[in-house]
């Protein structure tokens, strides 16, 4: 795991849709645009591997934060924030 300080990490936030369900697309795009407007570099990982593998891959690249979009997000626009260093959500 590369433990870059968030200020120097090449990608600051990983956006992780829980599945390839098309209902997640508008939320992920909206988050990506908002982060971009704030000048925060984000990356979307919508691959078909498990969420744990996606977290692990991006931890290795030094991405400090992950935002997970899940089925609850569709209902009430809440998201799960995960910290790379503590893995707390």
C-alpha positions in Angstrom: 0.0 0.0 0.0 1.3 3.4 -1.0 0.4 5.7 1.9 0.7 9.0 0.1 -0.5 12.0 2.0 -3.9 13.0 0.4 -2.5 16.3 -0.8 0.1 14.5 -3.0 -1.8 11.4 -4.0 -2.3 11.3 -7.8 -5.9 10.2 -7.4 -7.7 11.5 -4.3 -11.0 9.6 -4.5 -12.1 6.2 -5.9 -15.7 6.0 -6.8 -17.0 2.4 -6.5 -20.4 1.4 -7.7 -21.4 -1.8 -5.9 -22.6 -3.4 -9.1 -23.0 -2.7 -12.8 -26.7 -1.9 -12.2 -27.6 1.0 -14.5 -29.4 2.8 -11.7 -26.0 3.6 -10.2 -24.7 5.4 -13.3 -26.4 8.8 -12.7 -25.2 8.9 -9.0 -21.7 8.0 -10.0 -21.6 10.6 -12.8 -23.0 13.3 -10.5 -20.4 12.5 -7.8 -17.6 12.5 -10.4 -18.7 15.9 -11.8 -19.0 17.4 -8.4 -15.6 16.3 -7.3 -14.2 17.5 -10.6 -15.8 20.9 -10.1 -14.1 21.1 -6.7 -10.7 20.2 -8.3 -10.6 16.8 -6.7 -9.1 14.0 -8.9 -11.4 11.0 -8.8 -11.4 7.7 -10.6 -14.4 5.3 -11.2 -13.8 1.6 -10.8 -16.8 -0.2 -12.2 -15.0 -3.4 -13.0 -16.7 -6.8 -12.3 -14.2 -7.9 -9.6 -15.2 -7.9 -5.9 -15.4 -4.6 -4.1 -12.6 -5.8 -1.8 -10.3 -6.4 -4.8 -11.2 -2.9 -6.1 -10.4 -1.3 -2.7 -7.1 -3.3 -2.5 -6.0 -2.3 -6.1 -6.5 1.3 -5.3 -5.0 1.1 -1.9 -1.8 -0.1 -3.6 -1.9 2.9 -5.9 -2.2 5.3 -2.9 -5.8 6.5 -3.4 -6.6 7.8 0.1 -10.5 7.8 0.0 -13.2 5.6 -1.6 -16.8 6.5 -2.0 -19.1 3.4 -2.5 -22.4 3.8 -4.3 -24.8 1.0 -3.2 -28.5 0.3 -3.3 -29.1 2.5 -0.3 -27.6 5.4 -2.3 -30.4 5.0 -4.9 -33.0 5.3 -2.1 -31.7 8.3 -0.2 -28.5 9.6 -1.9 -26.2 8.5 1.0 -22.8 7.0 0.3 -20.2 5.1 2.2 -16.8 6.8 2.6 -13.8 4.5 3.2 -10.4 5.6 4.5 -7.4 3.8 2.9 -5.1 3.9 6.0 -7.6 2.7 8.6 -10.1 0.9 6.3 -12.8 2.4 8.4 -16.1 3.2 6.7 
